[in-house]
Amino acid sequence: MKKLIAFALLAVITSITSQAQQPPKIILHLQSADTLVHRSLVNQVANLKKEFPEAAIDVVCHGPGMEFLLKKKSAYIERIQKQNFTGVTFTACEFTMAQRNIKREDLVPYARTVPYALAEIIKKQQNDWLYIKLGF
């Protein structure tokens, strides 16, 4: 019995240790058209990549936050691209796009799309992604 308990304890410790060494996976949820929020987002991505260079970051945009991904309005997203971060993705909500008559070609070319932004956030959280809501 003691061996079984020791083995179980060792398995738990090994699991915790291996998870602690994994780089973080971070969702940045953007639902704001406010350019101050967009500027803050650029700074936060830079700070996160300094602290966690191997982190995966997904900026998930929907509703008014889609403004961030529009070619004609995306001054701040270009600053992120110039820094050439690896592991940073930008996700647009197809539901919002349909509601606002936004076409795929209206988005910055490196944006990916998903059917529903909130469903994407839920799926990522179920897979151990950390969630951060952006905005003031």
Backbone as JSON, one array per atom type, in Angstrom:
{
  "sequence": "MKKLIAFALLAVITSITSQAQQPPKIILHLQSADTLVHRSLVNQVANLKKEFPEAAIDVVCHGPGMEFLLKKKSAYIERIQKQNFTGVTFTACEFTMAQRNIKREDLVPYARTVPYALAEIIKKQQNDWLYIKLGF",
  "N": [[0.83, -1.2, 0.0], [1.95, 1.23, 0.82], [3.81, 1.57, -1.2], [2.16, 1.98, -3.39], [0.9, 4.42, -2.72], [3.17, 6.06, -2.65], [3.96, 5.88, -5.31], [1.73, 7.06, -6.6], [1.91, 9.65, -5.54], [4.37, 10.44, -6.6], [3.7, 10.42, -9.32], [1.84, 12.54, -9.43], [3.47, 14.71, -8.66], [5.34, 14.69, -10.75], [3.65, 15.28, -12.89], [2.77, 17.89, -12.21], [5.24, 19.25, -12.22], [6.03, 18.96, -14.91], [3.99, 20.41, -16.18], [4.45, 22.95, -15.17], [6.72, 23.7, -16.48], [5.99, 24.19, -19.06], [5.62, 26.51, -21.72], [3.54, 29.43, -21.41], [0.17, 29.63, -22.7], [-1.74, 32.04, -24.09], [-4.76, 33.82, -24.22], [-5.78, 36.81, -25.56], [-8.43, 38.77, -25.24], [-10.22, 40.81, -27.26], [-12.6, 43.25, -27.48], [-13.12, 45.83, -28.13], [-13.26, 48.99, -29.78], [-11.74, 51.08, -29.13], [-8.96, 53.09, -29.54], [-7.02, 53.57, -27.63], [-7.09, 51.27, -26.1], [-6.21, 49.53, -28.05], [-3.58, 50.43, -28.42], [-2.58, 49.82, -25.89], [-2.8, 47.04, -26.02], [-0.8, 46.39, -27.91], [1.47, 47.09, -26.44], [1.2, 45.29, -24.3], [1.44, 42.78, -25.55], [4.11, 42.95, -26.38], [5.37, 43.15, -23.85], [4.61, 40.69, -22.69], [5.89, 38.89, -24.43], [8.54, 39.52, -23.92], [8.85, 38.66, -21.27], [7.95, 36.02, -21.44], [9.21, 34.48, -23.78], [8.67, 32.18, -25.31], [5.96, 31.93, -25.28], [2.66, 31.24, -26.47], [0.45, 33.35, -28.04], [-2.8, 34.4, -28.59], [-4.68, 36.75, -30.11], [-7.89, 37.41, -29.86], [-10.52, 38.67, -31.6], [-13.66, 40.33, -31.67], [-16.97, 41.7, -32.28], [-16.91, 45.22, -31.66], [-14.16, 45.11, -31.46], [-13.15, 44.11, -33.79], [-12.27, 46.14, -35.36], [-9.58, 46.45, -34.91], [-8.37, 44.57, -36.55], [-8.87, 45.34, -39.14], [-7.69, 46.24, -42.34], [-7.7, 48.96, -43.19], [-7.78, 50.37, -40.82], [-5.84, 49.58, -39.04], [-3.45, 50.57, -37.57], [-2.04, 50.02, -35.22], [-1.68, 47.25, -35.12], [0.23, 46.82, -37.02], [2.55, 47.62, -35.76], [3.0, 45.5, -34.02], [3.51, 43.46, -35.87], [5.89, 44.39, -37.03], [7.69, 43.88, -35.02], [8.11, 41.26, -35.26], [7.31, 38.93, -33.78], [7.28, 35.55, -32.73], [4.8, 33.03, -32.53], [2.52, 34.56, -32.1], [-0.79, 35.06, -32.81], [-3.63, 36.26, -34.69], [-7.04, 36.45, -34.41], [-10.13, 36.51, -36.01], [-13.66, 37.01, -35.77], [-16.04, 35.29, -37.54], [-18.82, 35.47, -37.38], [-19.24, 38.1, -36.4], [-18.11, 39.39, -38.58], [-19.95, 38.79, -40.62], [-22.23, 40.08, -39.61], [-21.43, 42.74, -39.72], [-20.83, 43.13, -42.3], [-18.19, 42.63, -43.19], [-15.58, 41.71, -45.22], [-13.36, 38.97, -45.96], [-11.1, 39.89, -47.29], [-10.91, 42.44, -46.29], [-9.59, 42.28, -43.94], [-6.43, 42.28, -42.17], [-3.77, 40.52, -43.77], [-2.66, 38.38, -42.33], [-4.46, 37.58, -40.44], [-6.47, 35.08, -38.96], [-9.56, 33.28, -39.21], [-12.46, 32.36, -37.29], [-15.54, 30.58, -36.71], [-17.09, 31.52, -34.45], [-16.11, 33.81, -32.08], [-16.33, 33.76, -29.22], [-16.88, 31.06, -28.75], [-14.47, 30.0, -29.63], [-12.74, 31.03, -27.68], [-13.7, 29.67, -25.42], [-13.11, 27.01, -26.14], [-10.32, 27.14, -26.22], [-9.75, 27.76, -23.54], [-10.58, 25.4, -22.37], [-8.5, 23.86, -23.13], [-6.39, 24.58, -21.55], [-5.52, 27.24, -21.96], [-4.67, 30.52, -20.92], [-6.73, 33.23, -19.92], [-7.23, 36.6, -20.77], [-8.98, 39.51, -20.51], [-9.25, 42.35, -22.47], [-9.23, 45.91, -22.28], [-10.73, 48.93, -20.93]],
  "CA": [[0.0, 0.0, 0.0], [2.85, 2.39, 0.87], [4.41, 1.73, -2.52], [1.12, 2.54, -4.25], [0.76, 5.84, -2.36], [4.4, 6.73, -3.08], [3.9, 5.95, -6.77], [0.72, 8.06, -6.93], [2.47, 10.96, -5.2], [5.4, 10.71, -7.6], [3.0, 10.74, -10.58], [1.28, 13.89, -9.29], [4.6, 15.67, -8.66], [5.87, 14.71, -12.11], [2.67, 16.0, -13.71], [2.83, 19.32, -11.85], [6.53, 19.76, -12.68], [6.04, 19.07, -16.38], [3.1, 21.5, -16.57], [5.07, 24.22, -14.78], [7.78, 24.02, -17.42], [5.41, 24.49, -20.35], [5.4, 27.95, -21.95], [2.11, 29.74, -21.31], [-0.68, 29.86, -23.88], [-2.51, 33.17, -23.59], [-5.78, 34.43, -25.06], [-6.08, 38.21, -25.29], [-9.79, 38.95, -25.77], [-10.43, 42.21, -27.63], [-13.96, 43.56, -27.89], [-13.2, 47.28, -28.05], [-12.74, 49.76, -30.91], [-10.99, 52.19, -28.53], [-7.56, 53.03, -29.95], [-6.17, 53.48, -26.43], [-7.04, 49.84, -25.78], [-5.37, 48.92, -29.08], [-2.2, 50.78, -28.09], [-2.24, 49.02, -24.72], [-2.64, 45.67, -26.49], [0.52, 46.29, -28.52], [2.45, 47.1, -25.34], [1.06, 44.06, -23.51], [2.03, 41.69, -26.32], [5.57, 43.12, -26.28], [5.78, 42.8, -22.49], [4.46, 39.24, -22.5], [6.92, 38.18, -25.19], [9.81, 39.72, -23.21], [8.83, 37.83, -20.07], [7.71, 34.63, -21.83], [9.49, 34.46, -25.22], [8.12, 30.99, -25.96], [4.51, 31.91, -25.1], [1.73, 31.34, -27.6], [-0.53, 34.39, -27.76], [-3.83, 34.54, -29.62], [-5.51, 37.93, -29.93], [-9.19, 37.03, -30.4], [-11.29, 39.91, -31.78], [-15.04, 40.27, -32.16], [-17.71, 42.93, -32.01], [-16.15, 46.41, -32.01], [-12.73, 44.78, -31.49], [-12.75, 43.77, -35.16], [-11.6, 47.32, -35.93], [-8.14, 46.22, -34.78], [-7.89, 43.7, -37.62], [-9.19, 45.88, -40.46], [-6.54, 46.83, -43.03], [-7.76, 50.41, -43.28], [-7.76, 51.0, -39.5], [-4.99, 48.78, -38.15], [-2.12, 51.16, -37.36], [-1.35, 49.4, -34.08], [-1.3, 45.86, -35.39], [1.47, 46.86, -37.8], [3.67, 47.7, -34.8], [3.26, 44.14, -33.54], [4.1, 42.72, -36.97], [7.26, 44.85, -37.23], [8.53, 43.29, -33.99], [8.36, 39.91, -35.73], [7.15, 37.95, -32.71], [6.8, 34.22, -33.09], [3.79, 32.52, -31.63], [1.41, 35.5, -31.91], [-1.78, 34.96, -33.88], [-4.75, 37.18, -34.63], [-8.22, 35.69, -34.79], [-11.34, 37.31, -36.27], [-14.94, 36.31, -35.62], [-16.82, 35.28, -38.77], [-20.17, 35.93, -37.05], [-19.18, 39.56, -36.41], [-17.85, 39.8, -39.95], [-21.22, 38.71, -41.36], [-23.12, 41.12, -39.09], [-20.91, 44.06, -40.08], [-20.5, 43.09, -43.74], [-16.73, 42.68, -43.35], [-15.12, 40.62, -46.07], [-12.04, 38.43, -45.59], [-10.05, 40.75, -47.85], [-10.84, 43.67, -45.5], [-8.74, 42.02, -42.78], [-4.99, 42.15, -42.41], [-3.6, 39.21, -44.41], [-2.22, 37.33, -41.4], [-5.54, 37.22, -39.52], [-7.21, 33.86, -39.23], [-10.95, 33.45, -38.81], [-13.18, 31.25, -36.66], [-16.97, 30.87, -36.81], [-17.58, 32.3, -33.31], [-14.98, 34.15, -31.21], [-16.53, 33.3, -27.85], [-16.72, 29.61, -28.76], [-13.02, 29.78, -29.74], [-12.17, 31.31, -26.36], [-14.08, 28.56, -24.54], [-12.33, 25.84, -26.55], [-8.93, 27.34, -25.8], [-9.69, 27.64, -22.08], [-10.68, 23.97, -22.07], [-7.18, 23.29, -23.44], [-5.41, 25.19, -20.64], [-5.08, 28.58, -22.32], [-4.97, 31.55, -19.93], [-7.63, 34.23, -20.49], [-7.11, 38.0, -20.35], [-9.92, 40.43, -21.17], [-8.62, 43.64, -22.72], [-10.12, 47.08, -22.28], [-10.76, 49.74, -19.7]],
  "C": [[0.87, 1.26, 0.0], [3.49, 2.65, -0.49], [3.42, 2.37, -3.49], [0.93, 4.03, -3.99], [1.98, 6.63, -2.84], [4.4, 6.9, -4.6], [2.9, 7.02, -7.23], [1.23, 9.47, -6.67], [3.53, 11.37, -6.21], [4.77, 11.09, -8.94], [2.43, 12.14, -10.55], [2.38, 14.93, -9.36], [5.18, 15.79, -10.06], [4.94, 15.49, -13.04], [2.73, 17.49, -13.45], [4.12, 19.94, -12.38], [6.54, 19.94, -14.18], [5.13, 20.19, -16.86], [3.72, 22.85, -16.24], [6.14, 24.65, -15.78], [7.27, 24.36, -18.82], [5.31, 26.0, -20.54], [3.9, 28.25, -21.9], [1.46, 29.92, -22.68], [-1.71, 30.89, -23.41], [-3.5, 33.66, -24.65], [-5.91, 35.88, -24.62], [-7.39, 38.52, -26.01], [-10.05, 40.43, -26.0], [-11.84, 42.41, -28.17], [-14.18, 45.07, -27.85], [-12.61, 47.92, -29.31], [-11.89, 50.93, -30.42], [-9.51, 52.07, -28.89], [-6.6, 53.05, -28.77], [-6.02, 52.02, -25.98], [-6.13, 49.13, -26.79], [-3.89, 49.2, -28.8], [-1.72, 49.96, -26.89], [-2.0, 47.56, -25.11], [-1.25, 45.46, -27.09], [1.59, 46.22, -27.44], [2.39, 45.81, -24.54], [1.65, 42.86, -24.25], [3.56, 41.76, -26.22], [6.07, 42.72, -24.89], [5.7, 41.3, -22.24], [5.55, 38.47, -23.23], [8.31, 38.39, -24.59], [9.91, 38.76, -22.04], [8.72, 36.34, -20.4], [7.94, 34.49, -23.34], [8.86, 33.29, -25.97], [6.59, 30.93, -25.88], [3.78, 31.94, -26.44], [0.68, 32.37, -27.19], [-1.51, 34.46, -28.92], [-4.69, 35.74, -29.25], [-6.83, 37.64, -30.64], [-10.08, 38.27, -30.41], [-12.7, 39.61, -32.26], [-15.75, 41.55, -31.78], [-16.89, 44.13, -32.45], [-14.63, 46.16, -32.09], [-12.23, 44.39, -32.87], [-12.04, 44.93, -35.84], [-10.08, 47.12, -35.92], [-7.57, 45.44, -35.96], [-8.19, 44.21, -39.03], [-7.97, 46.54, -41.08], [-6.55, 48.34, -42.95], [-7.68, 51.11, -41.92], [-6.72, 50.4, -38.56], [-3.58, 49.34, -37.97], [-1.35, 50.44, -36.26], [-0.9, 47.98, -34.36], [-0.01, 45.81, -36.21], [2.69, 46.95, -36.89], [4.01, 46.31, -34.26], [3.97, 43.35, -34.63], [5.56, 43.11, -37.19], [8.21, 44.24, -36.2], [8.79, 41.81, -34.26], [8.32, 38.86, -34.61], [6.74, 36.6, -33.29], [5.74, 33.82, -32.07], [2.64, 33.47, -31.33], [0.48, 35.37, -33.11], [-2.92, 35.95, -33.63], [-5.97, 36.49, -35.2], [-9.43, 36.62, -34.9], [-12.57, 36.42, -36.21], [-15.75, 36.42, -36.92], [-18.27, 35.74, -38.54], [-20.22, 37.46, -37.06], [-18.95, 40.07, -37.83], [-19.14, 39.81, -40.77], [-22.17, 39.82, -40.91], [-22.71, 42.51, -39.58], [-20.51, 44.15, -41.55], [-19.0, 43.31, -43.97], [-16.33, 41.47, -44.16], [-13.72, 40.18, -45.63], [-10.93, 39.34, -46.09], [-9.94, 42.11, -47.14], [-9.9, 43.53, -44.3], [-7.27, 42.04, -43.16], [-4.73, 40.72, -42.88], [-3.24, 38.08, -43.45], [-3.27, 36.97, -40.36], [-6.14, 35.89, -39.94], [-8.64, 34.09, -38.77], [-11.48, 32.17, -38.17], [-14.66, 31.59, -36.73], [-17.49, 31.79, -35.7], [-16.43, 32.54, -32.33], [-15.15, 33.61, -29.8], [-16.4, 31.78, -27.75], [-15.23, 29.25, -28.85], [-12.34, 29.99, -28.39], [-12.47, 30.16, -25.4], [-13.25, 27.32, -24.86], [-10.88, 25.96, -26.07], [-8.8, 27.2, -24.28], [-9.81, 26.18, -21.65], [-9.37, 23.24, -22.34], [-6.07, 24.04, -22.72], [-4.81, 26.52, -21.12], [-5.5, 29.54, -21.2], [-5.74, 32.67, -20.6], [-7.37, 35.6, -19.89], [-8.06, 38.84, -21.18], [-9.23, 41.78, -21.3], [-9.65, 44.75, -22.68], [-10.09, 47.79, -20.93], [-12.13, 49.73, -19.09]]
}
